[in-house]
Amino acid sequence: MALLEAINPLLSAGWQKGGHEWRLENDNGWRLKDYEARGGYQSLKKILETKMSSDEVIAEVKKSVLRGRGGAGFPTGLKWSFMPKAAPEKYIVCNTDEGEPGTFKDRDIQRFDPHAIIEGMIIAAYAVGAGRGYNYIHGEIYELYQRFEDALDEARAAGFLGQNILGAGFNFELFAHQGWGAYICGEESALLESIEGKKGQPRFKPPFPANVGLYGKPTTINNTESFASIPFIFRIGGEGFLNLGKPNNGGTKLYSVSGHVNRPGNYEVPMGTPFAKLLEMAGGMRGGRKLKAVIPGGSSAPVLPADIMMDCTMDYDSIAKAGSMLGSGAVIVMDETTCVVKALERLSYFYYEESCGQCTPCREGTGWLYKIIHRIEHGQGRPEDLDLLLTLGGNIAGRTICALGDAAVLPIQGFLRHFRSEFEYHIENKKCLVPPDVQRAGSTFFTRNMGQA
């Protein structure tokens, strides 16, 4: 597919799996010469040589129905159209912070296909009239930050960045900016604060970044996968990209599949692919065990039980109709050995630790939620705790500057909606419904690593 066509050859051309990390044995595949051999920068050349207007570029992206791949699923072309045309100074920003537990797709794009990100950002800059851009890269993948810097050097030397790009009179410069691992900096306005050298805390909205963004100037922010999809859209046309998926869900998407499957990893499939097919691609359930539940879009998405998930297709509308979110496309699979109380305890601890503390409901509420779930898991729960969790959640969600408060509440609401009886069993019997030996047989993969492959 569009992105994995660059990744797959590398797996047989020098990349070896060592522990939980891919280790590069040679430089084949990601360099400029390799990207150009795959048709790289042809989309940019086509746009500049045919003198497409910015409106025409945006119209083609709108036609593709590319929806933001970072989690919100907002139409990319529509987002680009919000940038004011008359502003003399504008910015393009790529969000490669990728801190959502269970999500590991963007770092693979950065690792295997950095020039796709660069070309996509150049095209976006041309469309919105930006003269400068930044790729904000998660601090814990420093070697990929270095790789992106190398790719930028190659692009500059080849005339794809800088002044008068390809002789078309278009100027654009692009830089890498390293974050340092704060989950909150994945929120777009906190990310902007971090680039500016400030504490990474979300801004009040409005004004939105399209009007007042980086350094107070109009700014368009998109996810890594969104930008990396742009060159492919112009290679096959917006309508061709749309037809790869389904109405209102154009193209292909990368899904990070982790948990109790035989082959965890990134899988690129057309939007609308049945979940059962994706599970089959990931090798099915590990140990032949029974599917219990799935978090379909990263840790902040409400969990879905097996019977509902098996009827879903992997697209924004189908997952939303089922009562969850496609989010970042991080699919965390849990089998029958999973204690849902222990899983929720681990998730709640994450949001408690990662709250930036700016908003009182989130700062105080996430800790309160975690402590309640912790005591339920450790045999000290009270019957009224379950309703208290829902009441507290109602006083947090929608009452904070950013969506971290909602992200802490949605998993709790999902687990209680579908697995309340297991929480009640914990409270009444002071132990888990799933016996300890069964949990050990399935390993503690999810509760230890939070779904990360």
C-alpha positions as CSV (number, residue, x, y, z in Angstrom):
1,M,0.0,0.0,0.0
2,A,1.0,3.7,0.0
3,L,3.2,3.7,3.1
4,L,4.1,0.0,3.6
5,E,5.4,-0.3,0.1
6,A,8.4,1.6,1.5
7,I,8.5,-0.4,4.7
8,N,8.1,-4.0,3.5
9,P,11.2,-4.2,1.3
10,L,13.4,-3.0,4.2
11,L,12.3,-6.0,6.3
12,S,14.1,-8.3,3.9
13,A,16.9,-5.9,3.1
14,G,18.8,-5.4,6.3
15,W,16.5,-4.9,9.2
16,Q,16.7,-7.5,12.0
17,K,14.4,-7.8,15.0
18,G,16.4,-7.5,18.2
19,G,14.3,-7.7,21.4
20,H,11.5,-5.2,21.0
21,E,13.3,-2.8,18.6
22,W,14.2,-2.9,14.9
23,R,17.9,-2.6,14.4
24,L,19.3,-1.2,11.2
25,E,22.0,-3.3,9.6
26,N,22.4,-1.1,6.5
27,D,21.1,2.1,5.0
28,N,19.1,0.6,2.2
29,G,15.6,1.9,1.6
30,W,15.1,5.2,3.3
31,R,17.7,7.4,1.5
32,L,16.7,10.0,-1.1
33,K,17.8,7.8,-4.0
34,D,15.6,4.9,-2.8
35,Y,12.6,7.2,-2.3
36,E,13.0,8.7,-5.8
37,A,13.2,5.2,-7.2
38,R,9.8,4.6,-5.7
39,G,8.4,7.7,-7.4
40,G,9.3,10.1,-4.6
41,Y,9.0,13.8,-5.1
42,Q,7.2,13.2,-8.4
43,S,4.0,14.6,-6.9
44,L,5.8,17.8,-5.8
45,K,7.4,18.1,-9.3
46,K,4.0,17.7,-10.9
47,I,2.4,20.3,-8.8
48,L,5.1,22.9,-9.5
49,E,5.6,22.1,-13.1
50,T,1.9,22.3,-13.9
51,K,1.6,25.5,-11.8
52,M,-1.3,24.1,-9.8
53,S,-2.9,26.8,-7.7
54,S,-3.1,26.5,-3.9
55,D,-6.9,26.1,-4.3
56,E,-6.4,23.3,-6.8
57,V,-4.1,21.4,-4.4
58,I,-6.5,21.8,-1.5
59,A,-9.4,20.7,-3.7
60,E,-7.6,17.5,-4.6
61,V,-6.9,16.7,-1.0
62,K,-10.5,17.4,-0.2
63,K,-11.5,15.0,-3.0
64,S,-9.4,12.3,-1.4
65,V,-11.4,12.5,1.9
66,L,-8.2,12.0,3.8
67,R,-9.1,12.3,7.4
68,G,-6.5,13.2,10.0
69,R,-4.6,10.1,11.0
70,G,-3.6,11.4,14.5
71,G,-6.8,10.6,16.2
72,A,-9.5,13.2,15.6
73,G,-10.2,12.2,12.0
74,F,-10.9,15.8,10.8
75,P,-10.8,16.2,7.0
76,T,-7.3,17.3,6.1
77,G,-8.2,19.3,3.0
78,L,-10.9,21.2,5.0
79,K,-8.3,22.0,7.7
80,W,-5.9,23.4,5.1
81,S,-8.6,25.6,3.8
82,F,-8.9,27.4,7.1
83,M,-5.5,29.1,6.7
84,P,-6.0,32.8,5.9
85,K,-4.6,33.6,2.5
86,A,-3.5,37.2,3.2
87,A,-1.3,36.5,6.2
88,P,2.4,37.3,5.4
89,E,3.9,34.7,7.7
90,K,2.5,31.1,8.2
91,Y,3.8,27.8,9.5
92,I,3.3,24.1,8.9
93,V,3.8,21.7,11.8
94,C,4.0,17.9,11.8
95,N,3.0,16.1,15.0
96,T,5.3,13.1,15.4
97,D,5.0,13.2,19.2
98,E,3.1,9.9,19.2
99,G,2.6,9.3,22.9
100,E,-0.7,7.5,22.9
101,P,-0.2,4.0,24.5
102,G,-0.6,1.3,21.9
103,T,0.4,3.6,19.0
104,F,3.7,2.9,17.1
105,K,3.0,3.6,13.5
106,D,4.4,7.2,13.1
107,R,7.9,6.2,14.3
108,D,8.0,3.5,11.6
109,I,7.1,6.0,8.9
110,Q,9.9,8.2,10.3
111,R,12.2,5.3,10.4
112,F,11.5,3.8,6.9
113,D,10.1,6.6,4.8
114,P,11.2,10.1,6.2
115,H,11.1,11.7,2.7
116,A,7.4,10.9,2.4
117,I,6.9,13.2,5.4
118,I,9.1,15.9,3.9
119,E,7.4,15.8,0.5
120,G,4.0,15.9,2.1
121,M,4.9,18.9,4.3
122,I,6.3,20.7,1.3
123,I,3.1,20.2,-0.7
124,A,1.1,21.3,2.4
125,A,3.2,24.5,2.7
126,Y,2.7,25.2,-1.0
127,A,-1.1,24.8,-0.6
128,V,-1.4,27.1,2.5
129,G,1.4,29.5,1.6
130,A,3.7,28.7,4.5
131,G,7.3,29.6,4.4
132,R,8.6,27.5,7.3
133,G,7.8,24.2,8.9
134,Y,8.7,22.0,11.9
135,N,8.5,18.3,12.5
136,Y,8.0,17.8,16.3
137,I,9.5,14.4,17.1
138,H,9.0,12.4,20.2
139,G,12.1,12.6,22.4
140,E,12.4,8.9,23.1
141,I,13.2,8.1,19.5
142,Y,16.3,10.2,19.2
143,E,17.9,8.0,16.5
144,L,14.9,8.8,14.3
145,Y,15.3,12.5,15.0
146,Q,18.8,12.1,13.7
147,R,17.5,10.2,10.6
148,F,15.1,12.9,9.8
149,E,17.9,15.5,10.0
150,D,19.8,13.4,7.5
151,A,16.8,13.2,5.2
152,L,16.4,17.0,5.4
153,D,20.0,17.5,4.4
154,E,19.5,15.2,1.4
155,A,16.3,17.1,0.4
156,R,18.1,20.5,0.7
157,A,21.0,19.3,-1.4
158,A,18.7,18.1,-4.1
159,G,16.8,21.5,-4.3
160,F,13.6,20.3,-2.7
161,L,13.9,22.7,0.3
162,G,15.2,26.3,0.6
163,Q,14.9,29.2,-1.9
164,N,13.3,28.9,-5.3
165,I,12.4,25.2,-5.0
166,L,12.8,23.4,-8.4
167,G,13.0,26.9,-10.1
168,A,9.3,27.5,-9.4
169,G,9.8,30.6,-7.2
170,F,8.5,28.8,-4.2
171,N,10.4,29.1,-0.9
172,F,10.1,26.8,2.0
173,E,12.4,25.7,4.8
174,L,11.8,22.7,7.1
175,F,13.3,21.8,10.5
176,A,13.2,19.0,13.0
177,H,12.3,19.8,16.6
178,Q,12.8,17.3,19.4
179,G,10.2,16.9,22.2
180,W,11.0,15.2,25.4
181,G,8.3,12.6,25.9
182,A,5.5,14.5,27.6
183,Y,2.2,13.0,26.5
184,I,0.4,16.3,26.8
185,C,2.7,17.7,24.0
186,G,0.8,15.5,21.5
187,E,-2.0,18.0,22.0
188,E,-1.5,20.5,19.2
189,S,-1.4,23.8,21.2
190,A,0.8,22.3,23.9
191,L,3.1,21.1,21.1
192,L,3.3,24.7,19.8
193,E,4.1,26.0,23.3
194,S,6.9,23.4,23.5
195,I,8.4,24.5,20.1
196,E,8.4,28.1,21.4
197,G,10.5,26.9,24.4
198,K,7.7,27.2,27.0
199,K,6.2,24.6,29.3
200,G,4.1,22.2,27.3
201,Q,0.6,23.1,28.4
202,P,-2.5,23.5,26.2
203,R,-3.8,26.8,25.2
204,F,-7.4,28.1,25.4
205,K,-9.3,27.8,22.2
206,P,-10.4,30.0,20.4
207,P,-8.3,31.3,18.9
208,F,-7.4,28.2,17.0
209,P,-3.9,27.6,15.4
210,A,-5.2,28.4,11.9
211,N,-5.5,32.0,13.1
212,V,-3.1,32.3,16.0
213,G,-0.6,29.4,16.1
214,L,3.2,29.1,16.3
215,Y,4.7,32.4,17.4
216,G,1.2,33.9,17.1
217,K,1.1,33.3,13.3
218,P,-1.4,31.1,11.3
219,T,-0.4,27.5,11.6
220,T,-1.6,24.2,10.1
221,I,-0.8,21.1,12.2
222,N,-1.2,17.5,10.9
223,N,-0.2,14.1,12.0
224,T,2.8,12.2,10.5
225,E,0.8,9.7,8.7
226,S,-1.5,12.4,7.2
227,F,1.5,14.3,5.7
228,A,3.1,11.0,4.5
229,S,-0.2,10.2,2.6
230,I,-0.2,13.4,0.6
231,P,2.4,12.4,-2.1
232,F,0.6,9.2,-2.8
233,I,-2.7,11.1,-3.2
234,F,-1.2,13.2,-6.0
235,R,0.3,10.1,-7.6
236,I,-3.1,8.3,-8.0
237,G,-5.4,11.3,-7.7
238,G,-7.8,12.3,-5.0
239,E,-10.6,10.2,-6.3
240,G,-8.3,7.2,-6.7
241,F,-7.3,7.5,-3.1
242,L,-10.9,7.8,-2.0
243,N,-11.8,4.7,-3.9
244,L,-9.2,2.7,-1.9
245,G,-11.4,3.1,1.1
246,K,-15.1,3.8,1.5
247,P,-17.3,7.0,1.4
248,N,-16.3,9.5,4.0
249,N,-13.2,7.4,4.9
250,G,-10.8,7.7,2.0
251,G,-7.6,5.7,1.4
252,T,-5.6,3.2,3.4
253,K,-4.6,3.5,7.0
254,L,-1.9,2.1,9.2
255,Y,-3.1,0.1,12.2
256,S,-0.8,-0.6,15.1
257,V,-1.9,-4.0,16.4
258,S,-0.6,-5.2,19.8
259,G,-1.6,-7.3,22.7
260,H,-2.5,-11.0,22.6
261,V,-1.9,-11.6,18.9
262,N,0.7,-13.8,17.2
263,R,2.2,-11.1,15.0
264,P,1.9,-7.6,16.6
265,G,3.0,-4.8,14.3
266,N,1.9,-2.2,11.8
267,Y,-0.6,-3.2,9.1
268,E,-1.8,-0.9,6.3
269,V,-5.2,-1.8,5.0
270,P,-8.0,0.0,3.1
271,M,-10.4,2.0,5.3
272,G,-13.4,-0.2,5.9
273,T,-11.5,-3.5,6.1
274,P,-13.4,-5.8,8.5
275,F,-11.7,-6.1,11.9
276,A,-11.8,-9.9,11.6
277,K,-9.5,-9.6,8.5
278,L,-7.1,-7.3,10.3
279,L,-7.0,-9.8,13.2
280,E,-6.3,-12.6,10.7
281,M,-3.4,-10.6,9.2
282,A,-1.9,-10.2,12.7
283,G,-1.8,-14.0,13.0
284,G,-5.0,-14.4,15.0
285,M,-5.2,-14.9,18.8
286,R,-2.1,-15.9,20.6
287,G,-2.2,-19.5,21.9
288,G,-5.5,-20.0,20.2
289,R,-7.3,-18.3,23.0
290,K,-10.7,-16.6,22.8
291,L,-10.9,-12.9,22.0
292,K,-12.4,-10.9,25.0
293,A,-12.1,-7.2,24.2
294,V,-10.4,-4.7,21.9
295,I,-9.4,-1.1,22.4
296,P,-9.7,0.0,18.7
297,G,-8.1,3.5,18.7
298,G,-5.4,3.9,21.3
299,S,-5.7,3.8,25.1
300,S,-8.2,6.8,25.3
301,A,-10.8,5.0,23.1
302,P,-13.6,3.1,24.9
303,V,-13.1,-0.7,24.9
304,L,-15.4,-2.9,22.8
305,P,-16.3,-6.5,23.7
306,A,-15.5,-9.2,21.2
307,D,-19.0,-9.7,19.9
308,I,-19.3,-6.0,18.9
309,M,-15.8,-5.7,17.6
310,M,-16.0,-8.7,15.3
311,D,-18.9,-7.0,13.5
312,C,-17.0,-3.7,13.0
313,T,-15.1,-2.5,10.0
314,M,-11.9,-0.4,10.5
315,D,-13.1,3.1,9.7
316,Y,-14.1,6.1,11.6
317,D,-17.9,5.8,11.1
318,S,-18.2,2.1,11.9
319,I,-16.2,2.3,15.1
320,A,-18.1,5.4,16.2
321,K,-21.4,3.7,15.6
322,A,-20.2,0.8,17.8
323,G,-19.6,3.2,20.6
324,S,-15.8,3.9,20.5
325,M,-13.3,5.8,18.3
326,L,-10.9,4.8,15.6
327,G,-8.5,7.4,17.0
328,S,-4.9,6.8,16.1
329,G,-5.6,3.3,14.8
330,A,-3.9,1.6,17.8
331,V,-5.7,-1.7,18.1
332,I,-5.0,-3.3,21.5
333,V,-6.3,-6.9,21.6
334,M,-7.1,-8.7,24.8
335,D,-7.9,-12.4,25.2
336,E,-9.8,-14.3,27.9
337,T,-6.9,-14.3,30.3
338,T,-7.1,-10.5,30.7
339,C,-8.3,-9.0,34.0
340,V,-10.2,-5.9,32.8
341,V,-9.9,-4.2,36.3
342,K,-6.1,-4.6,36.2
343,A,-6.0,-3.3,32.6
344,L,-8.0,-0.3,33.6
345,E,-5.9,0.4,36.7
346,R,-2.8,0.6,34.4
347,L,-4.5,2.9,32.0
348,S,-5.8,5.2,34.7
349,Y,-2.4,5.4,36.3
350,F,-1.0,6.6,32.9
351,Y,-3.4,9.5,32.6
352,Y,-2.9,10.4,36.3
353,E,0.8,10.6,35.7
354,E,0.6,12.5,32.4
355,S,-1.9,15.2,33.4
356,C,-0.1,18.5,33.0
357,G,-1.9,19.9,36.1
358,Q,-3.2,23.1,34.4
359,C,-6.9,22.3,34.9
360,T,-8.2,21.5,38.4
361,P,-10.7,18.8,37.2
362,C,-8.0,16.9,35.4
363,R,-5.2,17.5,38.0
364,E,-7.3,16.3,40.9
365,G,-9.8,14.1,39.1
366,T,-7.3,11.8,37.3
367,G,-5.6,10.9,40.6
368,W,-9.0,10.3,42.3
369,L,-10.1,8.0,39.5
370,Y,-6.9,6.0,39.7
371,K,-7.0,5.6,43.5
372,I,-10.6,4.2,43.3
373,I,-9.7,1.7,40.6
374,H,-6.5,0.8,42.5
375,R,-8.4,-0.1,45.6
376,I,-10.9,-2.1,43.7
377,E,-8.1,-4.1,42.1
378,H,-6.5,-4.7,45.5
379,G,-9.6,-6.0,47.2
380,Q,-10.7,-2.8,49.0
381,G,-13.4,-1.7,46.7
382,R,-16.9,-0.6,47.8
383,P,-20.2,-1.1,46.0
384,E,-20.7,2.6,45.6
385,D,-17.3,3.0,43.9
386,L,-18.6,2.2,40.4
387,D,-21.2,4.9,40.4
388,L,-18.7,7.2,42.0
389,L,-16.3,6.6,39.1
390,L,-19.0,7.6,36.6
391,T,-20.0,10.7,38.6
392,L,-16.4,11.8,38.8
393,G,-16.0,11.2,35.1
394,G,-19.0,13.4,34.4
395,N,-17.3,16.2,36.3
396,I,-14.0,15.9,34.4
397,A,-15.0,15.3,30.8
398,G,-15.7,18.4,28.8
399,R,-14.5,20.7,31.7
400,T,-10.8,21.0,30.8
401,I,-8.8,23.1,28.4
402,C,-7.7,20.1,26.3
403,A,-9.1,16.5,25.8
404,L,-6.8,14.7,28.3
405,G,-9.6,14.8,30.9
406,D,-11.9,13.1,28.4
407,A,-9.1,10.6,27.5
408,A,-8.9,9.6,31.2
409,V,-12.7,9.2,31.5
410,L,-13.6,7.4,28.3
411,P,-11.7,4.1,29.1
412,I,-13.5,3.9,32.5
413,Q,-16.9,4.5,30.9
414,G,-16.2,1.9,28.3
415,F,-15.0,-0.8,30.7
416,L,-17.9,-0.2,33.0
417,R,-20.4,-0.2,30.2
418,H,-19.4,-3.6,28.9
419,F,-17.6,-5.4,31.9
420,R,-19.4,-4.0,35.0
421,S,-20.0,-7.5,36.3
422,E,-16.3,-8.1,36.5
423,F,-15.8,-5.0,38.6
424,E,-18.7,-6.0,40.8
425,Y,-17.2,-9.5,41.3
426,H,-13.9,-7.8,42.3
427,I,-15.7,-5.8,44.9
428,E,-17.9,-8.6,46.3
429,N,-15.2,-11.3,46.3
430,K,-12.1,-9.3,46.9
431,K,-10.4,-11.1,44.0
432,C,-10.4,-11.2,40.2
433,L,-12.9,-13.2,38.2
434,V,-10.0,-14.4,36.1
435,P,-7.9,-16.7,38.3
436,P,-4.3,-15.7,38.8
437,D,-2.9,-18.9,37.1
438,V,-5.0,-18.1,34.0
439,Q,-3.7,-14.5,33.9
440,R,-0.2,-15.8,34.1
441,A,-0.8,-18.3,31.3
442,G,-1.8,-15.4,29.1
443,S,1.1,-13.3,30.4
444,T,0.9,-9.8,31.7
445,F,1.8,-8.3,28.3
446,F,-1.0,-5.7,28.3
447,T,-0.9,-4.6,31.9
448,R,2.9,-4.3,31.9
449,N,3.5,-2.6,28.5
450,M,0.1,-1.0,27.9
451,G,-0.3,-2.5,24.5
452,Q,3.0,-1.2,23.0
453,A,4.7,-3.7,20.7
